[in-house]
Amino acid sequence: MQADSRVRRQMIISPLESVASIALNAVSRRFEYQADRFACELHGMLKAEEMADMGDRLGRALITLHVKNLSTVWVDWLYSAYHHSHPTLTERLRALEGFKGAAGSASKKEL
């Protein structure tokens, strides 16, 4: 009788764990994108010249980490959404380019 009860609980909890895992990964990925955007916007916030290329430096650092860790670059997006708490290298580099473009157009509006 107890074994039946455990199996039923496992059948209910296991799918819920999968949904919760995907949701937590999505939240974590969102935080990573926000941190990357912040790095690209530092120059505008601080008006410091040494922060002008922060997005480029972040991109180079991410590439270096992937090379040193022997990480794969091409991952299926569904697999990545389920298993990875951080965006892939290609996703982050693409987002960095977008953030840099947005930051550049915002600074042109200030002029």
N, C-alpha and C positions, 0 to 999 in steps of 0.2 A: 504494500500500500504506500509506504513512504517513497519507494522508487518511482512509482507512478506520479506522485506529487512533485518530485524533483524534476522529472522529465517534462511535465507540463510547465513548471516554472521556467525551465531552461528554454522551452520552445517559445515562451512569451518574452523573456528577457533578452534573449540573443538578438532578435531583430531590432528591439529597442536600443540595444547597445550599438548596433551598426548605425542606426539613424543618429544617435547622440554623437557617435564618433565623427560622422560626416559634418554635423553641425559644428562641433568644436573645431574641427579642421578648418571649416569656412571662417569661423571667427578668428582663429589664429592667422590665417592667410590675410584676412582683412587688416589685422594689426600690422603685419609685415609690410603690406602696401602703404599703410599710413606712415610707417617709419621711413620707408624709402622716399615717400613724397616729402616728408619733413626734411630729410637730408638734402633734397633738391631745392627746397625753399629756404635753406639757412642763409644763403647769400643775400636774399632779399630782406630777410628779417634782421640780420646783423649788420648789413652794409659793410661787410669785411671782405676785402679782396681775396684773402686766403681761402675763403669759402666758395669762391666763384665756380670751381669745378668739382664740387662735392658729389654731384650725381655721377660724373665720369669716374671719380675715384672709387665710389661705391661699386660701380659696375666692374671696374678692374679687380677690386677686392673679391667680389663674388666669383669672378672667373678664376682667380687664383685659388680660392677655396675649393672650387669644383675640380680643378686640375689636381691639386694636392690630395684631395679625398677620392680621386678616381671615380667621381660621380658621373652618371649618365646624363646626357643633355636631353635626349628625346624620350619622353615618357608620355603614355596615353593620358589624356586629361581626366578621364573617368577613374583610372587607376590612381592618378595623382590626387584627385579630390578625396578619394577614400583613404589612402594610405599616408599621404604627406601633410604635415602641419604647416609647411612652408611652400610658397610657390616655387616652381621649377626655375632653373636659370634663365631659360628663354622667356618665360612669363615675366620674370622680374626685369630683365633687360628691356623687354618691350615696354613695360610700364615705366621704367626710368626714362626712356626716350620720350614717352608721352608727358611725363612730369616736367622734363627739361623744356619741352616745347611750350607747355602751359606756363611755366615760370618765365620763359623768355617773352611770351606775349604779354604777360602781366607787367613785366618791367618796361616794356615798350609803351604800355598804356600810361604808366606813371610819368613818362617823359612828356 
